[in-house]
Amino acid sequence: ESFTRALNDHFTNASASATTTPRGIVAAASKVDGQNAEAIKADDLLTLMAGVNAAYWPNAKWMFNAKTLVEIMKLKDNDGRFIWQPDMANGARATIFGHDYVLNHDMPDVEGGKKPVLFGDFSKYKIRIVRGIEYRRLEEILAEYAAVGIFGFCRADGALVDAGTHPVASLLVPSAGSASASASASGGTQSA
């Protein structure tokens, strides 16, 4: 379990230019600037959706951690309705603007300078694990301590398949007093 958690952290947060670890999806996703310093607003999520080509919307989902989900659950639209909407009639899971979400506990929290929310078609992020994960039981080396060690290793890589169409976008939350926060009147911007 701890080994797969470490892999998930790499697949989520590793540098987009990494050569010794998988390329993380947060860094590989195109960036959409948020408009609210140190916070997320409903308009930021709509701007993030607009940052993904609509051709990817049928398979698109949100990705964030549990703390960010709680923040999103508190958000309301201009008419005072919560944007996190459970389907009471069918007992289905709640959606955000009609799209399902994925909880990933390795996603960053909502803080200035971080990218706590992703939106897009995550099937475009490819993970390759060569020959699976191998484990070795180490008894002799820890025998004097009456302990057994487990050693695991694998060869893995991950990358976002993006031919310039930006199937996944990330929301960058501006820091208080940053240029992005002061330029909020001009709206969000997108860059690769």
Backbone as CSV, one residue per row, in Angstrom:
resi,resn,N_x,N_y,N_z,CA_x,CA_y,CA_z,C_x,C_y,C_z
1,GLU,0.828,-1.195,0.000,0.000,0.000,0.000,0.873,1.260,0.000
2,SER,1.920,1.273,0.833,2.780,2.455,0.880,3.534,2.634,-0.427
3,PHE,3.873,1.538,-1.089,4.583,1.617,-2.358,3.699,2.238,-3.436
4,THR,2.449,1.812,-3.522,1.547,2.368,-4.526,1.187,3.819,-4.207
5,ARG,1.166,4.185,-2.907,0.944,5.586,-2.553,2.099,6.456,-3.047
6,ALA,3.318,5.951,-2.932,4.482,6.699,-3.425,4.411,6.859,-4.936
7,LEU,4.000,5.809,-5.635,3.840,5.910,-7.089,2.787,6.957,-7.445
8,ASN,1.665,6.968,-6.727,0.612,7.934,-7.007,1.115,9.360,-6.823
9,ASP,1.947,9.593,-5.804,2.508,10.919,-5.598,3.342,11.342,-6.802
10,HIS,4.145,10.417,-7.340,4.934,10.729,-8.539,4.025,11.013,-9.734
11,PHE,3.014,10.161,-9.945,2.112,10.354,-11.082,1.333,11.663,-10.956
12,THR,1.140,12.138,-9.737,0.401,13.374,-9.511,1.293,14.604,-9.543
13,ASN,2.408,14.576,-8.809,3.150,15.807,-8.527,4.542,15.930,-9.135
14,ALA,5.076,14.898,-9.749,6.442,14.988,-10.271,6.528,16.055,-11.362
15,SER,7.695,16.602,-11.533,7.930,17.655,-12.524,7.580,17.182,-13.935
16,ALA,7.068,18.089,-14.750,6.722,17.749,-16.135,7.965,17.432,-16.953
17,SER,9.133,17.901,-16.520,10.373,17.641,-17.248,11.201,16.552,-16.579
18,ALA,10.580,15.795,-15.672,11.294,14.759,-14.941,11.854,13.704,-15.884
19,THR,13.056,13.236,-15.575,13.665,12.170,-16.368,13.864,10.909,-15.547
20,THR,13.869,11.026,-14.224,14.075,9.851,-13.376,12.800,9.419,-12.667
21,THR,11.716,10.160,-12.825,10.421,9.795,-12.255,9.362,10.008,-13.334
22,PRO,8.167,9.446,-13.132,7.079,9.739,-14.085,6.794,11.233,-14.127
23,ARG,6.271,11.718,-15.238,5.889,13.120,-15.351,4.495,13.289,-14.748
24,GLY,4.400,14.107,-13.725,3.148,14.259,-12.991,2.093,15.009,-13.780
25,ILE,0.845,14.643,-13.556,-0.258,15.238,-14.307,-0.495,16.692,-13.918
26,VAL,-0.220,17.082,-12.668,-0.443,18.470,-12.257,0.462,19.405,-13.053
27,ALA,1.730,19.051,-13.181,2.672,19.889,-13.922,2.437,19.812,-15.427
28,ALA,1.973,18.660,-15.927,1.782,18.486,-17.369,0.519,19.163,-17.892
29,ALA,-0.471,19.369,-17.028,-1.744,19.969,-17.450,-1.534,21.435,-17.820
30,SER,-2.321,21.911,-18.784,-2.268,23.338,-19.113,-2.772,24.126,-17.912
31,LYS,-2.335,25.373,-17.781,-2.628,26.166,-16.583,-3.688,27.217,-16.872
32,VAL,-4.652,27.322,-15.972,-5.657,28.374,-16.004,-5.516,29.155,-14.703
33,ASP,-5.331,30.463,-14.790,-5.144,31.291,-13.599,-6.469,31.554,-12.901
34,GLY,-6.481,31.315,-11.584,-7.635,31.653,-10.778,-7.710,33.158,-10.561
35,GLN,-8.857,33.617,-10.113,-9.070,35.050,-9.936,-9.108,35.469,-8.479
36,ASN,-9.055,34.520,-7.555,-9.238,34.831,-6.145,-8.039,34.355,-5.345
37,ALA,-7.353,35.295,-4.728,-6.157,34.970,-3.961,-6.487,34.026,-2.810
38,GLU,-5.697,32.951,-2.702,-5.765,32.000,-1.596,-7.114,31.298,-1.473
39,ALA,-7.942,31.303,-2.524,-9.267,30.688,-2.435,-9.736,30.249,-3.822
40,ILE,-10.790,29.443,-3.824,-11.448,29.023,-5.061,-12.877,29.533,-5.016
41,LYS,-13.344,30.074,-6.115,-14.730,30.509,-6.250,-15.361,29.716,-7.395
42,ALA,-16.695,29.728,-7.450,-17.404,29.000,-8.500,-16.986,29.488,-9.884
43,ASP,-16.761,30.789,-10.042,-16.335,31.320,-11.340,-14.988,30.754,-11.774
44,ASP,-14.099,30.474,-10.814,-12.807,29.883,-11.146,-12.987,28.498,-11.765
45,LEU,-13.935,27.725,-11.220,-14.174,26.381,-11.749,-14.751,26.449,-13.162
46,LEU,-15.625,27.409,-13.408,-16.160,27.586,-14.768,-15.057,28.003,-15.735
47,THR,-14.158,28.884,-15.295,-13.040,29.292,-16.137,-12.138,28.101,-16.422
48,LEU,-11.942,27.242,-15.424,-11.137,26.035,-15.618,-11.788,25.116,-16.649
49,MET,-13.103,24.928,-16.557,-13.811,24.115,-17.556,-13.594,24.680,-18.956
50,ALA,-13.690,25.995,-19.080,-13.518,26.644,-20.379,-12.095,26.486,-20.906
51,GLY,-11.141,26.202,-20.016,-9.754,26.001,-20.421,-9.495,24.643,-21.052
52,VAL,-10.514,23.777,-21.054,-10.394,22.447,-21.672,-11.274,22.426,-22.912
53,ASN,-10.727,21.979,-24.017,-11.477,21.880,-25.262,-12.761,21.089,-25.017
54,ALA,-13.888,21.614,-25.468,-15.195,20.997,-25.222,-15.304,19.586,-25.791
55,ALA,-14.450,19.229,-26.731,-14.456,17.864,-27.264,-14.120,16.837,-26.179
56,TYR,-13.421,17.263,-25.127,-13.054,16.358,-24.030,-14.098,16.330,-22.916
57,TRP,-15.075,17.206,-22.947,-16.049,17.300,-21.861,-16.873,16.036,-21.623
58,PRO,-17.262,15.262,-22.643,-18.079,14.069,-22.345,-17.401,13.093,-21.377
59,ASN,-16.066,13.007,-21.398,-15.343,12.102,-20.497,-14.633,12.845,-19.370
60,ALA,-14.855,14.143,-19.262,-14.112,14.962,-18.304,-14.601,14.767,-16.874
61,LYS,-13.656,14.854,-15.947,-13.930,14.792,-14.515,-13.080,15.849,-13.818
62,TRP,-13.415,16.094,-12.584,-12.621,16.953,-11.716,-11.686,16.076,-10.910
63,MET,-10.549,16.626,-10.478,-9.666,15.915,-9.554,-9.163,16.903,-8.507
64,PHE,-9.253,16.490,-7.237,-8.780,17.302,-6.114,-8.715,16.410,-4.896
65,ASN,-8.206,16.951,-3.777,-8.154,16.162,-2.546,-9.414,16.403,-1.702
66,ALA,-9.515,15.699,-0.577,-10.729,15.762,0.244,-10.926,17.144,0.875
67,LYS,-9.841,17.816,1.266,-9.979,19.153,1.846,-10.521,20.135,0.812
68,THR,-10.074,19.997,-0.430,-10.575,20.860,-1.498,-12.039,20.548,-1.786
69,LEU,-12.424,19.275,-1.723,-13.834,18.909,-1.914,-14.715,19.637,-0.907
70,VAL,-14.286,19.687,0.342,-15.084,20.382,1.361,-15.221,21.859,1.005
71,GLU,-14.149,22.478,0.522,-14.218,23.887,0.114,-15.190,24.065,-1.061
72,ILE,-15.152,23.137,-2.012,-16.033,23.209,-3.177,-17.488,22.980,-2.767
73,MET,-17.716,22.100,-1.795,-19.077,21.832,-1.334,-19.736,23.084,-0.748
74,LYS,-18.950,24.038,-0.296,-19.471,25.275,0.286,-19.797,26.335,-0.762
75,LEU,-19.328,26.144,-2.001,-19.499,27.173,-3.035,-20.934,27.227,-3.545
76,LYS,-21.391,28.467,-3.833,-22.737,28.678,-4.380,-22.634,29.477,-5.668
77,ASP,-23.637,29.309,-6.530,-23.691,30.105,-7.757,-24.301,31.470,-7.444
78,ASN,-24.501,32.277,-8.474,-25.032,33.637,-8.276,-26.454,33.663,-7.734
79,ASP,-27.169,32.540,-7.841,-28.533,32.460,-7.328,-28.591,31.828,-5.937
80,GLY,-27.432,31.594,-5.336,-27.384,31.045,-3.991,-27.522,29.541,-3.902
81,ARG,-27.447,28.824,-5.036,-27.536,27.370,-5.038,-26.133,26.776,-4.940
82,PHE,-26.007,25.683,-4.177,-24.724,25.004,-4.085,-24.376,24.392,-5.440
83,ILE,-23.099,24.512,-5.850,-22.702,23.947,-7.140,-22.447,22.443,-7.026
84,TRP,-22.205,21.952,-5.830,-22.041,20.528,-5.590,-23.430,19.952,-5.424
85,GLN,-23.911,19.209,-6.420,-25.304,18.791,-6.456,-25.447,17.266,-6.427
86,PRO,-25.956,16.711,-5.312,-26.248,15.276,-5.315,-27.520,14.988,-6.102
87,ASP,-27.594,13.812,-6.706,-28.782,13.390,-7.450,-29.687,12.645,-6.473
88,MET,-30.569,13.375,-5.815,-31.417,12.785,-4.775,-32.383,11.740,-5.330
89,ALA,-32.873,11.952,-6.531,-33.878,11.056,-7.096,-33.309,9.677,-7.398
90,ASN,-32.110,9.622,-7.946,-31.541,8.349,-8.366,-30.483,7.824,-7.411
91,GLY,-30.161,8.573,-6.365,-29.150,8.129,-5.411,-27.749,8.122,-5.984
92,ALA,-27.539,8.858,-7.075,-26.226,8.883,-7.695,-25.302,9.817,-6.929
93,ARG,-24.045,9.688,-7.188,-23.027,10.514,-6.567,-23.186,11.962,-7.007
94,ALA,-22.771,12.873,-6.172,-22.869,14.299,-6.497,-21.940,14.663,-7.642
95,THR,-22.297,15.719,-8.360,-21.478,16.218,-9.458,-21.213,17.708,-9.249
96,ILE,-20.273,18.228,-10.004,-19.962,19.648,-10.001,-20.133,20.127,-11.437
97,PHE,-21.100,20.989,-11.665,-21.460,21.446,-13.006,-21.668,20.261,-13.953
98,GLY,-22.295,19.189,-13.439,-22.641,18.023,-14.241,-21.523,17.035,-14.474
99,HIS,-20.361,17.232,-13.866,-19.231,16.322,-14.062,-18.853,15.659,-12.741
100,ASP,-18.542,14.368,-12.824,-18.104,13.592,-11.669,-16.723,14.067,-11.220
101,TYR,-16.287,13.614,-10.066,-14.973,13.997,-9.566,-14.226,12.785,-9.033
102,VAL,-12.904,12.933,-8.958,-12.005,11.901,-8.452,-11.252,12.500,-7.275
103,LEU,-11.237,11.798,-6.149,-10.438,12.249,-5.011,-9.035,11.674,-5.134
104,ASN,-8.044,12.540,-5.054,-6.641,12.145,-5.107,-5.962,12.868,-3.950
105,HIS,-5.597,12.125,-2.927,-5.076,12.737,-1.705,-3.673,13.312,-1.879
106,ASP,-3.060,13.101,-3.033,-1.759,13.709,-3.309,-1.881,15.064,-4.004
107,MET,-3.093,15.469,-4.336,-3.280,16.800,-4.914,-3.006,17.850,-3.835
108,PRO,-2.460,19.011,-4.228,-2.182,20.053,-3.229,-3.461,20.641,-2.640
109,ASP,-3.321,21.216,-1.440,-4.424,21.937,-0.809,-4.609,23.291,-1.498
110,VAL,-5.724,23.953,-1.206,-5.995,25.281,-1.756,-5.098,26.285,-1.040
111,GLU,-4.052,26.710,-1.723,-3.105,27.692,-1.203,-2.594,28.509,-2.378
112,GLY,-2.159,29.720,-2.089,-1.593,30.559,-3.134,-0.384,29.912,-3.779
113,GLY,-0.313,29.971,-5.112,0.792,29.394,-5.857,0.657,27.906,-6.127
114,LYS,-0.418,27.279,-5.678,-0.639,25.838,-5.871,-1.704,25.596,-6.931
115,LYS,-1.760,24.361,-7.429,-2.761,23.939,-8.410,-3.601,22.823,-7.789
116,PRO,-4.632,23.186,-7.010,-5.380,22.183,-6.260,-6.493,21.472,-7.023
117,VAL,-6.848,21.952,-8.225,-7.970,21.364,-8.972,-7.541,21.100,-10.411
118,LEU,-7.866,19.899,-10.897,-7.686,19.560,-12.309,-9.056,19.286,-12.910
119,PHE,-9.190,19.545,-14.203,-10.409,19.204,-14.927,-10.001,18.723,-16.307
120,GLY,-10.592,17.621,-16.746,-10.314,17.147,-18.096,-10.545,15.659,-18.241
121,ASP,-10.065,15.139,-19.368,-10.195,13.723,-19.718,-8.944,13.001,-19.239
122,PHE,-9.036,12.355,-18.087,-7.871,11.718,-17.482,-7.442,10.440,-18.196
123,SER,-8.246,9.954,-19.144,-7.805,8.799,-19.930,-6.639,9.183,-20.838
124,LYS,-6.378,10.471,-20.990,-5.252,10.943,-21.795,-3.938,10.926,-21.015
125,TYR,-4.001,10.641,-19.714,-2.776,10.469,-18.925,-2.465,8.979,-18.909
126,LYS,-1.354,8.606,-19.502,-0.986,7.196,-19.656,0.059,6.797,-18.626
127,ILE,-0.184,5.670,-17.982,0.744,5.105,-17.009,1.252,3.770,-17.547
128,ARG,2.559,3.597,-17.476,3.168,2.340,-17.920,4.002,1.787,-16.778
129,ILE,3.684,0.585,-16.347,4.463,-0.110,-15.329,5.028,-1.364,-15.987
130,VAL,6.354,-1.437,-16.057,7.038,-2.541,-16.734,7.152,-3.722,-15.784
131,ARG,6.595,-4.843,-16.168,6.666,-6.104,-15.419,6.086,-6.019,-14.020
132,GLY,5.230,-5.063,-13.761,4.576,-4.987,-12.464,5.502,-4.520,-11.348
133,ILE,5.011,-4.610,-10.135,5.787,-4.228,-8.955,6.357,-5.504,-8.341
134,GLU,7.659,-5.519,-8.103,8.316,-6.695,-7.529,8.702,-6.407,-6.085
135,TYR,8.543,-7.419,-5.237,8.862,-7.288,-3.820,9.872,-8.356,-3.429
136,ARG,10.721,-8.013,-2.477,11.685,-8.964,-1.916,11.535,-8.947,-0.401
137,ARG,11.554,-10.121,0.178,11.486,-10.255,1.637,12.922,-10.343,2.149
138,LEU,13.288,-9.456,3.053,14.643,-9.400,3.590,14.624,-9.883,5.040
139,GLU,15.117,-11.119,5.253,15.107,-11.679,6.602,16.484,-11.616,7.254
140,GLU,17.514,-12.013,6.510,18.841,-12.126,7.107,19.391,-10.784,7.572
141,ILE,19.192,-9.744,6.791,19.784,-8.454,7.108,19.221,-7.838,8.392
142,LEU,18.001,-8.227,8.764,17.365,-7.693,9.973,17.186,-8.759,11.060
143,ALA,17.851,-9.901,10.904,17.669,-11.016,11.841,18.051,-10.645,13.264
144,GLU,19.127,-9.869,13.442,19.548,-9.512,14.798,18.519,-8.651,15.530
145,TYR,17.589,-8.045,14.779,16.525,-7.243,15.381,15.201,-7.998,15.455
146,ALA,15.216,-9.268,15.072,14.013,-10.102,15.020,12.941,-9.426,14.169
147,ALA,13.386,-8.879,13.034,12.475,-8.160,12.138,12.632,-8.671,10.719
148,VAL,11.629,-8.382,9.923,11.634,-8.723,8.503,11.395,-7.445,7.725
149,GLY,12.180,-7.224,6.704,12.008,-6.041,5.860,11.426,-6.418,4.514
150,ILE,10.709,-5.505,3.925,10.157,-5.695,2.582,10.756,-4.618,1.687
151,PHE,11.299,-5.031,0.572,11.904,-4.123,-0.391,11.119,-4.250,-1.693
152,GLY,10.679,-3.141,-2.249,9.917,-3.183,-3.494,10.522,-2.275,-4.534
153,PHE,10.367,-2.638,-5.787,10.851,-1.799,-6.875,10.036,-2.068,-8.134
154,CYS,10.020,-1.066,-9.005,9.375,-1.233,-10.303,9.908,-0.167,-11.250
155,ARG,9.699,-0.404,-12.507,9.992,0.593,-13.531,8.657,1.128,-14.003
156,ALA,8.473,2.440,-13.875,7.184,3.038,-14.222,7.398,4.394,-14.857
157,ASP,6.440,4.790,-15.666,6.460,6.121,-16.254,5.019,6.562,-16.449
158,GLY,4.832,7.854,-16.534,3.515,8.416,-16.778,3.668,9.715,-17.538
159,ALA,2.743,9.967,-18.453,2.800,11.203,-19.237,1.407,11.531,-19.760
160,LEU,1.160,12.816,-19.883,-0.095,13.295,-20.454,0.058,13.362,-21.968
161,VAL,-0.809,12.659,-22.673,-0.796,12.688,-24.134,-1.521,13.959,-24.567
162,ASP,-0.754,14.915,-25.065,-1.294,16.224,-25.409,-0.649,16.681,-26.714
163,ALA,-1.425,16.636,-27.766,-0.926,17.075,-29.079,-1.308,18.525,-29.317
164,GLY,-1.237,19.334,-28.262,-1.596,20.737,-28.370,-3.063,21.016,-28.149
165,THR,-3.840,19.986,-27.766,-5.282,20.158,-27.573,-5.665,20.332,-26.109
166,HIS,-4.735,20.182,-25.195,-4.927,20.406,-23.763,-6.128,19.652,-23.194
167,PRO,-6.027,18.305,-23.089,-7.154,17.532,-22.568,-7.384,17.684,-21.067
168,VAL,-6.380,18.184,-20.335,-6.502,18.385,-18.890,-5.939,19.763,-18.554
169,ALA,-6.657,20.507,-17.700,-6.193,21.825,-17.268,-6.156,21.877,-15.754
170,SER,-5.259,22.701,-15.218,-5.118,22.873,-13.781,-5.456,24.311,-13.404
171,LEU,-6.026,24.484,-12.220,-6.361,25.813,-11.711,-5.235,26.286,-10.802
172,LEU,-4.577,27.379,-11.175,-3.538,27.978,-10.347,-4.177,29.018,-9.438
173,VAL,-4.094,28.791,-8.129,-4.639,29.736,-7.150,-3.587,30.809,-6.906
174,PRO,-3.911,32.081,-7.180,-2.917,33.134,-6.973,-2.629,33.378,-5.493
175,SER,-1.402,33.804,-5.223,-1.028,34.201,-3.863,-1.595,35.578,-3.578
176,ALA,-1.808,35.876,-2.313,-2.288,37.204,-1.932,-1.280,38.245,-2.384
177,GLY,-1.752,39.292,-3.067,-0.880,40.363,-3.533,-0.128,40.062,-4.806
178,SER,-0.389,38.885,-5.425,0.332,38.558,-6.657,-0.275,39.294,-7.843
179,ALA,0.445,39.271,-8.945,-0.031,39.943,-10.155,-1.323,39.319,-10.648
180,SER,-1.467,37.982,-10.489,-2.689,37.317,-10.961,-3.897,37.792,-10.181
181,ALA,-3.724,37.969,-8.866,-4.849,38.401,-8.039,-5.250,39.829,-8.364
182,SER,-4.269,40.704,-8.636,-4.598,42.095,-8.926,-5.186,42.267,-10.328
183,ALA,-4.933,41.272,-11.189,-5.460,41.348,-12.546,-6.773,40.607,-12.692
184,SER,-7.464,40.327,-11.569,-8.666,39.508,-11.623,-9.777,40.146,-12.443
185,ALA,-9.754,41.429,-12.582,-10.799,42.086,-13.357,-10.722,41.715,-14.835
186,SER,-9.546,41.317,-15.286,-9.402,40.960,-16.693,-9.770,39.512,-16.959
187,GLY,-10.046,38.722,-15.921,-10.441,37.324,-16.084,-9.250,36.412,-16.112
188,GLY,-9.501,35.083,-16.186,-8.450,34.082,-16.202,-7.739,34.046,-17.530
189,THR,-6.520,33.577,-17.489,-5.738,33.403,-18.699,-5.290,31.973,-18.795
190,GLN,-4.962,31.534,-19.973,-4.529,30.160,-20.162,-3.179,30.154,-20.852
191,SER,-2.317,29.286,-20.367,-1.031,29.088,-21.039,-0.658,27.630,-20.917
192,ALA,0.236,27.184,-21.761,0.635,25.779,-21.733,1.750,25.578,-20.752
